[in-house]
Amino acid sequence: MEPRSGDPISAAVEVLGDRWSLLVLRDVIFGDRRYFRALLTGSIEGIASNILADRLKRLLDAGLLTRGTAARGQRARFSLTEAGIRTVPILCALGDWGLDWRSAAVELQSRQQVMRDGGSAFIEQLMDELRVRHLDAPARPHDGPGAFERLAASPPASDATPP
């Protein structure tokens, strides 16, 4: 894919700038949905199968995802590449902006709040755990619960103490 200009923001927007690509990445990253059917049925926004197929192809072509080889009768599994993992801070920044400036369902805000509260150290730990899951990297030792463990244990926002 040839960028329209040499501007880095424009080049990034060409890959990530449509609504569905970011949501597909969100579901692969945070929902651990790595198969077409799981991505299709797990999308709370209700993505159509033709749109999902197109966005997966775009993300594959852009080098953010890889597609595992599937034997006959088996489903192919999608995995994040390092470039895909490096979108986590972008998704977190977008989520923080959404918390501050857009209305959102209260029950869906807790994950974002955990990431915001954890700061850059949490984001780095999350990316390390994604490298283990998607790139078969060795796990790095850390103190306390892991990032995904903390996300799973976060209370629904309606139970959280207001700031």
OpenMM code with the backbone's topology and positions (N, CA, C; nanometers):
from openmm import Vec3, app, unit

residues = "MET GLU PRO ARG SER GLY ASP PRO ILE SER ALA ALA VAL GLU VAL LEU GLY ASP ARG TRP SER LEU LEU VAL LEU ARG ASP VAL ILE PHE GLY ASP ARG ARG TYR PHE ARG ALA LEU LEU THR GLY SER ILE GLU GLY ILE ALA SER ASN ILE LEU ALA ASP ARG LEU LYS ARG LEU LEU ASP ALA GLY LEU LEU THR ARG GLY THR ALA ALA ARG GLY GLN ARG ALA ARG PHE SER LEU THR GLU ALA GLY ILE ARG THR VAL PRO ILE LEU CYS ALA LEU GLY ASP TRP GLY LEU ASP TRP ARG SER ALA ALA VAL GLU LEU GLN SER ARG GLN GLN VAL MET ARG ASP GLY GLY SER ALA PHE ILE GLU GLN LEU MET ASP GLU LEU ARG VAL ARG HIS LEU ASP ALA PRO ALA ARG PRO HIS ASP GLY PRO GLY ALA PHE GLU ARG LEU ALA ALA SER PRO PRO ALA SER ASP ALA THR PRO PRO".split()
positions = [
    Vec3(0.0844, -0.1169, 0.0000),
    Vec3(0.0000, 0.0000, 0.0000),
    Vec3(0.0896, 0.1241, 0.0000),
    Vec3(0.0808, 0.2033, -0.1038),
    Vec3(0.1577, 0.3273, -0.1140),
    Vec3(0.0853, 0.4389, -0.0405),
    Vec3(0.1525, 0.5071, 0.0519),
    Vec3(0.0878, 0.6181, 0.1225),
    Vec3(0.0628, 0.7360, 0.0279),
    Vec3(-0.0395, 0.8126, 0.0594),
    Vec3(-0.0736, 0.9299, -0.0225),
    Vec3(0.0279, 1.0410, -0.0063),
    Vec3(0.0927, 1.0457, 0.1075),
    Vec3(0.1944, 1.1479, 0.1311),
    Vec3(0.3008, 1.0868, 0.2207),
    Vec3(0.4045, 1.1625, 0.2458),
    Vec3(0.5104, 1.1153, 0.3339),
    Vec3(0.4831, 1.1447, 0.4799),
    Vec3(0.3681, 1.2024, 0.5103),
    Vec3(0.3357, 1.2382, 0.6476),
    Vec3(0.3050, 1.1133, 0.7297),
    Vec3(0.3707, 1.0947, 0.8449),
    Vec3(0.3486, 0.9749, 0.9262),
    Vec3(0.2047, 0.9620, 0.9766),
    Vec3(0.1405, 1.0719, 1.0090),
    Vec3(0.0013, 1.0641, 1.0559),
    Vec3(-0.0880, 1.0167, 0.9428),
    Vec3(-0.0691, 1.0707, 0.8243),
    Vec3(-0.1474, 1.0272, 0.7089),
    Vec3(-0.1252, 0.8788, 0.6803),
    Vec3(-0.0002, 0.8343, 0.6888),
    Vec3(0.0306, 0.6929, 0.6633),
    Vec3(-0.0385, 0.6032, 0.7651),
    Vec3(-0.0416, 0.6453, 0.8926),
    Vec3(-0.1087, 0.5663, 0.9960),
    Vec3(-0.2596, 0.5663, 0.9752),
    Vec3(-0.3144, 0.6808, 0.9397),
    Vec3(-0.4593, 0.6904, 0.9189),
    Vec3(-0.5035, 0.6032, 0.8021),
    Vec3(-0.4189, 0.5897, 0.7024),
    Vec3(-0.4547, 0.5047, 0.5887),
    Vec3(-0.4741, 0.3591, 0.6301),
    Vec3(-0.4046, 0.3153, 0.7338),
    Vec3(-0.4183, 0.1780, 0.7823),
    Vec3(-0.5237, 0.1688, 0.8923),
    Vec3(-0.5238, 0.2643, 0.9832),
    Vec3(-0.6060, 0.2550, 1.1038),
    Vec3(-0.7266, 0.3487, 1.1045),
    Vec3(-0.7420, 0.4295, 1.0019),
    Vec3(-0.8365, 0.5402, 1.0078),
    Vec3(-0.9832, 0.5088, 0.9902),
    Vec3(-1.0185, 0.3873, 0.9598),
    Vec3(-1.1617, 0.3584, 0.9503),
    Vec3(-1.2096, 0.2963, 1.0811),
    Vec3(-1.3349, 0.3094, 1.1068),
    Vec3(-1.3932, 0.2632, 1.2326),
    Vec3(-1.3682, 0.1150, 1.2576),
    Vec3(-1.3869, 0.0328, 1.1588),
    Vec3(-1.3857, -0.1114, 1.1817),
    Vec3(-1.2475, -0.1674, 1.2081),
    Vec3(-1.1438, -0.1162, 1.1449),
    Vec3(-1.0092, -0.1702, 1.1669),
    Vec3(-0.9688, -0.1588, 1.3128),
    Vec3(-0.9941, -0.0448, 1.3730),
    Vec3(-0.9597, -0.0263, 1.5134),
    Vec3(-1.0424, -0.1169, 1.6037),
    Vec3(-1.1679, -0.1374, 1.5689),
    Vec3(-1.2530, -0.2235, 1.6509),
    Vec3(-1.2141, -0.3703, 1.6369),
    Vec3(-1.1719, -0.4111, 1.5192),
    Vec3(-1.1225, -0.5481, 1.5009),
    Vec3(-0.9960, -0.5673, 1.5852),
    Vec3(-0.9051, -0.4712, 1.5789),
    Vec3(-0.7851, -0.4800, 1.6620),
    Vec3(-0.8213, -0.4829, 1.8100),
    Vec3(-0.9156, -0.3996, 1.8517),
    Vec3(-0.9601, -0.3997, 1.9916),
    Vec3(-1.0072, -0.5388, 2.0325),
    Vec3(-1.0860, -0.6037, 1.9470),
    Vec3(-1.1399, -0.7350, 1.9815),
    Vec3(-1.0326, -0.8438, 1.9830),
    Vec3(-0.9334, -0.8329, 1.8957),
    Vec3(-0.8224, -0.9286, 1.8980),
    Vec3(-0.7385, -0.9062, 2.0237),
    Vec3(-0.7115, -0.7808, 2.0552),
    Vec3(-0.6244, -0.7476, 2.1685),
    Vec3(-0.6925, -0.7748, 2.3022),
    Vec3(-0.8078, -0.7154, 2.3236),
    Vec3(-0.8699, -0.7211, 2.4559),
    Vec3(-0.9679, -0.8367, 2.4720),
    Vec3(-1.0269, -0.8817, 2.3617),
    Vec3(-1.1224, -0.9912, 2.3698),
    Vec3(-1.0619, -1.1267, 2.3380),
    Vec3(-0.9349, -1.1276, 2.2959),
    Vec3(-0.8649, -1.2493, 2.2552),
    Vec3(-0.9466, -1.3280, 2.1525),
    Vec3(-1.0137, -1.2545, 2.0654),
    Vec3(-1.0891, -1.3173, 1.9563),
    Vec3(-0.9939, -1.3309, 1.8381),
    Vec3(-0.9595, -1.4533, 1.8049),
    Vec3(-0.8560, -1.4759, 1.7049),
    Vec3(-0.9041, -1.5556, 1.5850),
    Vec3(-1.0318, -1.5861, 1.5829),
    Vec3(-1.0910, -1.6583, 1.4707),
    Vec3(-1.2014, -1.5738, 1.4104),
    Vec3(-1.2238, -1.5912, 1.2805),
    Vec3(-1.3227, -1.5115, 1.2085),
    Vec3(-1.4585, -1.5159, 1.2779),
    Vec3(-1.5059, -1.6342, 1.3099),
    Vec3(-1.6388, -1.6496, 1.3707),
    Vec3(-1.6462, -1.5771, 1.5054),
    Vec3(-1.5420, -1.5880, 1.5853),
    Vec3(-1.5406, -1.5198, 1.7156),
    Vec3(-1.5421, -1.3682, 1.6983),
    Vec3(-1.4701, -1.3189, 1.5987),
    Vec3(-1.4707, -1.1754, 1.5717),
    Vec3(-1.6072, -1.1295, 1.5215),
    Vec3(-1.6693, -1.2118, 1.4401),
    Vec3(-1.7996, -1.1761, 1.3832),
    Vec3(-1.9086, -1.1753, 1.4899),
    Vec3(-1.9150, -1.2789, 1.5692),
    Vec3(-2.0235, -1.2903, 1.6678),
    Vec3(-1.9945, -1.2135, 1.7959),
    Vec3(-1.8667, -1.1829, 1.8225),
    Vec3(-1.8316, -1.1146, 1.9463),
    Vec3(-1.8324, -0.9634, 1.9382),
    Vec3(-1.8500, -0.9094, 1.8201),
    Vec3(-1.8489, -0.7637, 1.8044),
    Vec3(-1.9774, -0.7036, 1.8594),
    Vec3(-1.9650, -0.6197, 1.9612),
    Vec3(-2.0852, -0.5578, 2.0180),
    Vec3(-2.1436, -0.4539, 1.9221),
    Vec3(-2.0638, -0.4125, 1.8241),
    Vec3(-2.1135, -0.3160, 1.7252),
    Vec3(-2.1845, -0.3835, 1.6083),
    Vec3(-2.1740, -0.5153, 1.5982),
    Vec3(-2.2448, -0.5886, 1.4939),
    Vec3(-2.1840, -0.5743, 1.3556),
    Vec3(-2.0575, -0.6067, 1.3414),
    Vec3(-1.9898, -0.5968, 1.2121),
    Vec3(-2.0457, -0.7018, 1.1151),
    Vec3(-2.0621, -0.6622, 0.9900),
    Vec3(-2.1087, -0.7542, 0.8857),
    Vec3(-1.9925, -0.8418, 0.8396),
    Vec3(-2.0220, -0.9628, 0.7958),
    Vec3(-1.9161, -1.0575, 0.7595),
    Vec3(-1.8299, -1.0063, 0.6440),
    Vec3(-1.8891, -0.9391, 0.5462),
    Vec3(-1.8089, -0.8880, 0.4340),
    Vec3(-1.7167, -0.7746, 0.4796),
    Vec3(-1.7618, -0.6924, 0.5719),
    Vec3(-1.6780, -0.5845, 0.6256),
    Vec3(-1.5638, -0.6453, 0.7072),
    Vec3(-1.5946, -0.7437, 0.7908),
    Vec3(-1.4923, -0.8088, 0.8707),
    Vec3(-1.3867, -0.8728, 0.7809),
    Vec3(-1.4288, -0.9445, 0.6782),
    Vec3(-1.3336, -1.0083, 0.5868),
    Vec3(-1.2433, -0.9042, 0.5216),
    Vec3(-1.3011, -0.7922, 0.4808),
    Vec3(-1.2226, -0.6855, 0.4188),
    Vec3(-1.1230, -0.6250, 0.5176),
    Vec3(-1.1659, -0.5985, 0.6392),
    Vec3(-1.0762, -0.5371, 0.7375),
    Vec3(-0.9659, -0.6335, 0.7786),
    Vec3(-0.9966, -0.7594, 0.7923),
    Vec3(-0.8919, -0.8566, 0.8230),
    Vec3(-0.7875, -0.8598, 0.7120),
    Vec3(-0.8325, -0.8566, 0.5882),
    Vec3(-0.7398, -0.8540, 0.4744),
    Vec3(-0.6529, -0.7286, 0.4792),
    Vec3(-0.7127, -0.6153, 0.5073),
    Vec3(-0.6367, -0.4903, 0.5159),
    Vec3(-0.5329, -0.4961, 0.6279),
    Vec3(-0.5731, -0.5494, 0.7427),
    Vec3(-0.4805, -0.5583, 0.8560),
    Vec3(-0.3691, -0.6583, 0.8277),
    Vec3(-0.4001, -0.7653, 0.7567),
    Vec3(-0.2977, -0.8606, 0.7142),
    Vec3(-0.2015, -0.7940, 0.6162),
    Vec3(-0.2560, -0.7258, 0.5150),
    Vec3(-0.1733, -0.6593, 0.4138),
    Vec3(-0.0853, -0.5500, 0.4747),
    Vec3(-0.1353, -0.4841, 0.5778),
    Vec3(-0.0600, -0.3768, 0.6438),
    Vec3(0.0428, -0.4311, 0.7419),
    Vec3(0.0403, -0.5615, 0.7689),
    Vec3(0.1380, -0.6222, 0.8582),
    Vec3(0.1050, -0.6101, 1.0058),
    Vec3(-0.0218, -0.5871, 1.0396),
    Vec3(-0.0615, -0.5787, 1.1798),
    Vec3(-0.1087, -0.7132, 1.2338),
    Vec3(-0.1520, -0.8003, 1.1435),
    Vec3(-0.1962, -0.9353, 1.1789),
    Vec3(-0.1283, -1.0356, 1.0874),
    Vec3(-0.1186, -1.1582, 1.1358),
    Vec3(-0.0815, -1.2711, 1.0509),
    Vec3(-0.1952, -1.3719, 1.0584),
    Vec3(-0.2033, -1.4540, 0.9583),
    Vec3(-0.3066, -1.5579, 0.9531),
    Vec3(-0.2358, -1.6919, 0.9543),
    Vec3(-0.2677, -1.7721, 1.0533),
    Vec3(-0.2087, -1.9046, 1.0610),
    Vec3(-0.2614, -1.9940, 0.9506),
    Vec3(-0.1834, -2.0909, 0.9143),
    Vec3(-0.2290, -2.1850, 0.8125),
    Vec3(-0.3253, -2.2831, 0.8777),
    Vec3(-0.4317, -2.3097, 0.8082),
    Vec3(-0.5333, -2.4010, 0.8599),
    Vec3(-0.5418, -2.5220, 0.7683),
    Vec3(-0.5374, -2.6388, 0.8282),
    Vec3(-0.5567, -2.7617, 0.7514),
    Vec3(-0.7031, -2.7693, 0.7097),
    Vec3(-0.7304, -2.8518, 0.6155),
    Vec3(-0.8673, -2.8659, 0.5654),
    Vec3(-0.9631, -2.8939, 0.6815),
    Vec3(-1.0704, -2.8162, 0.6851),
    Vec3(-1.1707, -2.8328, 0.7887),
    Vec3(-1.1398, -2.7584, 0.9174),
    Vec3(-1.0239, -2.6954, 0.9244),
    Vec3(-0.9887, -2.6194, 1.0442),
    Vec3(-0.9991, -2.4704, 1.0150),
    Vec3(-1.0165, -2.3948, 1.1203),
    Vec3(-1.0244, -2.2500, 1.1079),
    Vec3(-0.8861, -2.1895, 1.1237),
    Vec3(-0.8608, -2.0846, 1.0481),
    Vec3(-0.7339, -2.0141, 1.0599),
    Vec3(-0.7395, -1.9193, 1.1796),
    Vec3(-0.6296, -1.9121, 1.2509),
    Vec3(-0.6202, -1.8247, 1.3669),
    Vec3(-0.5378, -1.7015, 1.3309),
    Vec3(-0.5878, -1.5858, 1.3699),
    Vec3(-0.5184, -1.4606, 1.3474),
    Vec3(-0.4337, -1.4280, 1.4700),
    Vec3(-0.3160, -1.3738, 1.4449),
    Vec3(-0.2265, -1.3323, 1.5521),
    Vec3(-0.1774, -1.1915, 1.5243),
    Vec3(-0.1507, -1.1199, 1.6307),
    Vec3(-0.0930, -0.9867, 1.6182),
    Vec3(0.0541, -0.9980, 1.5828),
    Vec3(0.1020, -0.9051, 1.5039),
    Vec3(0.2452, -0.8899, 1.4812),
    Vec3(0.2951, -0.7866, 1.5825),
    Vec3(0.4241, -0.7610, 1.5820),
    Vec3(0.4761, -0.6553, 1.6695),
    Vec3(0.4109, -0.5216, 1.6348),
    Vec3(0.3921, -0.4941, 1.5059),
    Vec3(0.3257, -0.3690, 1.4655),
    Vec3(0.1833, -0.3639, 1.5208),
    Vec3(0.1137, -0.4759, 1.5210),
    Vec3(-0.0208, -0.4806, 1.5771),
    Vec3(-0.0204, -0.4583, 1.7271),
    Vec3(0.0754, -0.5172, 1.7957),
    Vec3(0.0869, -0.4992, 1.9402),
    Vec3(0.1158, -0.3532, 1.9729),
    Vec3(0.1930, -0.2877, 1.8884),
    Vec3(0.2283, -0.1477, 1.9128),
    Vec3(0.1107, -0.0521, 1.8903),
    Vec3(-0.0062, -0.1041, 1.8505),
    Vec3(-0.1255, -0.0191, 1.8432),
    Vec3(-0.1928, -0.0049, 1.9796),
    Vec3(-0.1505, -0.0829, 2.0781),
    Vec3(-0.2129, -0.0764, 2.2109),
    Vec3(-0.2105, 0.0649, 2.2685),
    Vec3(-0.0966, 0.1362, 2.2674),
    Vec3(-0.1000, 0.2728, 2.3202),
    Vec3(-0.1958, 0.3645, 2.2429),
    Vec3(-0.2099, 0.3413, 2.1134),
    Vec3(-0.3028, 0.4214, 2.0327),
    Vec3(-0.4461, 0.3947, 2.0781),
    Vec3(-0.4807, 0.2668, 2.0932),
    Vec3(-0.6149, 0.2316, 2.1391),
    Vec3(-0.6410, 0.2859, 2.2793),
    Vec3(-0.5396, 0.2812, 2.3637),
    Vec3(-0.5555, 0.3345, 2.4993),
    Vec3(-0.5766, 0.4850, 2.4965),
    Vec3(-0.5016, 0.5550, 2.4131),
    Vec3(-0.5186, 0.7005, 2.4015),
    Vec3(-0.6579, 0.7341, 2.3489),
    Vec3(-0.7054, 0.6594, 2.2508),
    Vec3(-0.8413, 0.6817, 2.1997),
    Vec3(-0.9454, 0.6545, 2.3070),
    Vec3(-0.9244, 0.5489, 2.3839),
    Vec3(-1.0169, 0.5172, 2.4929),
    Vec3(-1.0178, 0.6247, 2.6004),
    Vec3(-0.9000, 0.6786, 2.6327),
    Vec3(-0.8937, 0.7873, 2.7303),
    Vec3(-0.9685, 0.9098, 2.6799),
    Vec3(-0.9493, 0.9412, 2.5540),
    Vec3(-1.0211, 1.0542, 2.4945),
    Vec3(-1.1718, 1.0290, 2.5012),
    Vec3(-1.2126, 0.9051, 2.4700),
    Vec3(-1.3542, 0.8698, 2.4768),
    Vec3(-1.4108, 0.8820, 2.6170),
    Vec3(-1.3322, 0.8428, 2.7180),
    Vec3(-1.3771, 0.8582, 2.8567),
    Vec3(-1.4012, 1.0054, 2.8902),
    Vec3(-1.3142, 1.0914, 2.8406),
    Vec3(-1.3207, 1.2331, 2.8748),
    Vec3(-1.4246, 1.3115, 2.7941),
    Vec3(-1.4446, 1.2732, 2.6679),
    Vec3(-1.5192, 1.3604, 2.5777),
    Vec3(-1.6428, 1.3001, 2.5134),
    Vec3(-1.6686, 1.1740, 2.5322),
    Vec3(-1.7857, 1.1107, 2.4703),
    Vec3(-1.8632, 1.0351, 2.5765),
    Vec3(-1.9904, 1.0209, 2.5520),
    Vec3(-2.0685, 0.9389, 2.6445),
    Vec3(-2.0487, 0.7928, 2.6058),
    Vec3(-2.0442, 0.7092, 2.7055),
    Vec3(-2.0239, 0.5658, 2.6833),
    Vec3(-2.1022, 0.4907, 2.7886),
    Vec3(-2.1326, 0.3664, 2.7586),
    Vec3(-2.2039, 0.2825, 2.8543),
    Vec3(-2.1178, 0.2652, 2.9792),
    Vec3(-2.1744, 0.2932, 3.0917),
    Vec3(-2.1012, 0.2879, 3.2184),
    Vec3(-2.0382, 0.1508, 3.2391),
    Vec3(-2.1097, 0.0441, 3.2054),
    Vec3(-2.0578, -0.0912, 3.2297),
    Vec3(-1.9390, -0.1260, 3.1401),
    Vec3(-1.9139, -0.0466, 3.0367),
    Vec3(-1.8025, -0.0743, 2.9463),
    Vec3(-1.6808, 0.0142, 2.9728),
    Vec3(-1.6859, 0.0967, 3.0745),
    Vec3(-1.5776, 0.1898, 3.1017),
    Vec3(-1.4684, 0.1352, 3.1929),
    Vec3(-1.4932, 0.0274, 3.2652),
    Vec3(-1.3977, -0.0176, 3.3672),
    Vec3(-1.2640, -0.0593, 3.3070),
    Vec3(-1.2633, -0.1268, 3.1932),
    Vec3(-1.1369, -0.1682, 3.1312),
    Vec3(-1.0509, -0.0460, 3.1009),
    Vec3(-1.1139, 0.0551, 3.0450),
    Vec3(-1.0391, 0.1758, 3.0114),
    Vec3(-0.9857, 0.2446, 3.1366),
    Vec3(-1.0642, 0.2447, 3.2409),
    Vec3(-1.0204, 0.3088, 3.3641),
    Vec3(-0.9017, 0.2349, 3.4258),
    Vec3(-0.9029, 0.1018, 3.4202),
    Vec3(-0.7895, 0.0231, 3.4701),
    Vec3(-0.6636, 0.0597, 3.3919),
    Vec3(-0.6752, 0.0705, 3.2599),
    Vec3(-0.5591, 0.1045, 3.1780),
    Vec3(-0.5105, 0.2460, 3.2086),
    Vec3(-0.6044, 0.3389, 3.2222),
    Vec3(-0.5673, 0.4765, 3.2537),
    Vec3(-0.4958, 0.4829, 3.3886),
    Vec3(-0.5531, 0.4170, 3.4884),
    Vec3(-0.4945, 0.4194, 3.6225),
    Vec3(-0.3574, 0.3531, 3.6254),
    Vec3(-0.3371, 0.2499, 3.5422),
    Vec3(-0.2097, 0.1783, 3.5407),
    Vec3(-0.0989, 0.2517, 3.4686),
    Vec3(-0.1350, 0.3450, 3.3834),
    Vec3(-0.0355, 0.4263, 3.3138),
    Vec3(0.0511, 0.3478, 3.2166),
    Vec3(0.1642, 0.4061, 3.1840),
    Vec3(0.2515, 0.3475, 3.0821),
    Vec3(0.3097, 0.2120, 3.1248),
    Vec3(0.3324, 0.1919, 3.2534),
    Vec3(0.3851, 0.0628, 3.2997),
    Vec3(0.2835, -0.0483, 3.2725),
    Vec3(0.1562, -0.0184, 3.2932),
    Vec3(0.0517, -0.1169, 3.2661),
    Vec3(0.0455, -0.1485, 3.1166),
    Vec3(0.0540, -0.0457, 3.0338),
    Vec3(0.0482, -0.0645, 2.8885),
    Vec3(0.1654, -0.1504, 2.8422),
    Vec3(0.2841, -0.1256, 2.8960),
    Vec3(0.4006, -0.2067, 2.8602),
    Vec3(0.3812, -0.3522, 2.9025),
    Vec3(0.3265, -0.3741, 3.0212),
    Vec3(0.3014, -0.5099, 3.0687),
    Vec3(0.1976, -0.5782, 2.9790),
    Vec3(0.0956, -0.5062, 2.9410),
    Vec3(-0.0077, -0.5602, 2.8516),
    Vec3(0.0533, -0.6016, 2.7173),
    Vec3(0.1397, -0.5161, 2.6626),
    Vec3(0.2040, -0.5492, 2.5356),
    Vec3(0.2966, -0.6700, 2.5511),
    Vec3(0.3671, -0.6800, 2.6643),
    Vec3(0.4512, -0.7980, 2.6887),
    Vec3(0.3667, -0.9255, 2.6914),
    Vec3(0.2516, -0.9191, 2.7566),
    Vec3(0.1641, -1.0371, 2.7628),
    Vec3(0.1079, -1.0719, 2.6251),
    Vec3(0.0812, -0.9715, 2.5424),
    Vec3(0.0364, -0.9983, 2.4051),
    Vec3(0.1476, -1.0643, 2.3245),
    Vec3(0.2719, -1.0252, 2.3486),
    Vec3(0.3843, -1.0893, 2.2786),
    Vec3(0.3927, -1.2377, 2.3143),
    Vec3(0.3645, -1.2704, 2.4383),
    Vec3(0.3640, -1.4109, 2.4800),
    Vec3(0.2517, -1.4845, 2.4078),
    Vec3(0.1329, -1.4273, 2.4048),
    Vec3(0.0161, -1.4929, 2.3443),
    Vec3(0.0245, -1.5034, 2.1928),
    Vec3(0.0766, -1.4005, 2.1278),
    Vec3(0.0691, -1.3941, 1.9818),
    Vec3(0.2014, -1.4227, 1.9109),
    Vec3(0.3126, -1.3946, 1.9759),
    Vec3(0.4428, -1.4115, 1.9120),
    Vec3(0.5257, -1.5213, 1.9765),
    Vec3(0.4663, -1.5920, 2.0732),
    Vec3(0.5361, -1.6977, 2.1456),
    Vec3(0.6654, -1.6485, 2.2113),
    Vec3(0.6657, -1.5244, 2.2549),
    Vec3(0.7810, -1.4683, 2.3259),
    Vec3(0.7840, -1.5259, 2.4669),
    Vec3(0.9012, -1.5319, 2.5265),
    Vec3(0.9079, -1.5792, 2.6655),
    Vec3(0.8420, -1.4768, 2.7580),
    Vec3(0.7769, -1.5274, 2.8595),
    Vec3(0.7112, -1.4394, 2.9567),
    Vec3(0.8159, -1.3685, 3.0407),
    Vec3(0.7913, -1.2411, 3.0656),
    Vec3(0.8785, -1.1641, 3.1540),
    Vec3(0.8231, -1.1707, 3.2952),
    Vec3(0.9103, -1.1874, 3.3921),
    Vec3(0.8607, -1.1894, 3.5311),
    Vec3(0.8132, -1.0505, 3.5723),
    Vec3(0.7091, -1.0472, 3.6532),
    Vec3(0.6589, -0.9214, 3.7070),
    Vec3(0.5972, -0.9469, 3.8437),
    Vec3(0.5874, -0.8421, 3.9194),
    Vec3(0.5284, -0.8519, 4.0529),
    Vec3(0.3773, -0.8385, 4.0419),
    Vec3(0.3077, -0.9174, 4.1200),
    Vec3(0.1625, -0.9043, 4.1263),
    Vec3(0.0925, -0.9657, 4.0064),
    Vec3(-0.0378, -0.9390, 3.9983),
    Vec3(-0.1162, -0.9963, 3.8897),
    Vec3(-0.0772, -0.9360, 3.7546),
    Vec3(-0.0978, -1.0136, 3.6496),
    Vec3(-0.0685, -0.9672, 3.5154),
    Vec3(-0.1708, -0.8655, 3.4669),
    Vec3(-0.1401, -0.8036, 3.3551),
    Vec3(-0.2282, -0.7003, 3.2998),
    Vec3(-0.3655, -0.7574, 3.2647),
    Vec3(-0.3693, -0.8704, 3.1969),
    Vec3(-0.4987, -0.9289, 3.1606),
    Vec3(-0.5747, -0.9747, 3.2836),
    Vec3(-0.5011, -1.0217, 3.3825),
    Vec3(-0.5638, -1.0615, 3.5090),
    Vec3(-0.6284, -0.9401, 3.5762),
    Vec3(-0.5582, -0.8281, 3.5746),
    Vec3(-0.6119, -0.7054, 3.6337),
    Vec3(-0.7326, -0.6541, 3.5561),
    Vec3(-0.7275, -0.6655, 3.4253),
    Vec3(-0.8432, -0.6225, 3.3447),
    Vec3(-0.9646, -0.7098, 3.3743),
    Vec3(-0.9424, -0.8405, 3.3850),
    Vec3(-1.0529, -0.9333, 3.4115),
    Vec3(-1.1113, -0.9126, 3.5507),
    Vec3(-1.0287, -0.8704, 3.6454),
    Vec3(-1.0745, -0.8522, 3.7833),
    Vec3(-1.1343, -0.7147, 3.8083),
    Vec3(-1.1270, -0.6267, 3.7081),
    Vec3(-1.1774, -0.4906, 3.7317),
    Vec3(-1.3275, -0.4939, 3.7521),
    Vec3(-1.3734, -0.4180, 3.8513),
    Vec3(-1.5177, -0.4161, 3.8785),
    Vec3(-1.5911, -0.3428, 3.7669),
    Vec3(-1.7162, -0.3779, 3.7464),
    Vec3(-1.7931, -0.2992, 3.6506),
    Vec3(-1.7910, -0.1540, 3.6959),
    Vec3(-1.7875, -0.0618, 3.6014),
    Vec3(-1.7763, 0.0796, 3.6348),
    Vec3(-1.8888, 0.1258, 3.7258),
    Vec3(-2.0051, 0.0633, 3.7176),
    Vec3(-2.1168, 0.1041, 3.8030),
    Vec3(-2.0885, 0.0740, 3.9496),
    Vec3(-1.9953, -0.0195, 3.9778),
    Vec3(-1.9584, -0.0521, 4.1157),
    Vec3(-1.8363, 0.0264, 4.1620),
    Vec3(-1.7707, 0.0951, 4.0701),
    Vec3(-1.6486, 0.1668, 4.1039),
    Vec3(-1.6799, 0.2944, 4.1812),
    Vec3(-1.5844, 0.3328, 4.2610),
    Vec3(-1.5982, 0.4566, 4.3352),
    Vec3(-1.5813, 0.5739, 4.2408),
    Vec3(-1.6713, 0.6703, 4.2430),
    Vec3(-1.6555, 0.7844, 4.1531),
    Vec3(-1.5308, 0.8658, 4.1865),
    Vec3(-1.4689, 0.9296, 4.0851),
    Vec3(-1.3458, 1.0060, 4.1109),
    Vec3(-1.3724, 1.1274, 4.1968),
] * unit.nanometer
topology = app.Topology()
chain = topology.addChain("A")
for resn in residues:
    res = topology.addResidue(resn, chain)
    for name in ("N", "CA", "C"):
        topology.addAtom(name, app.Element.getBySymbol(name[0]), res)
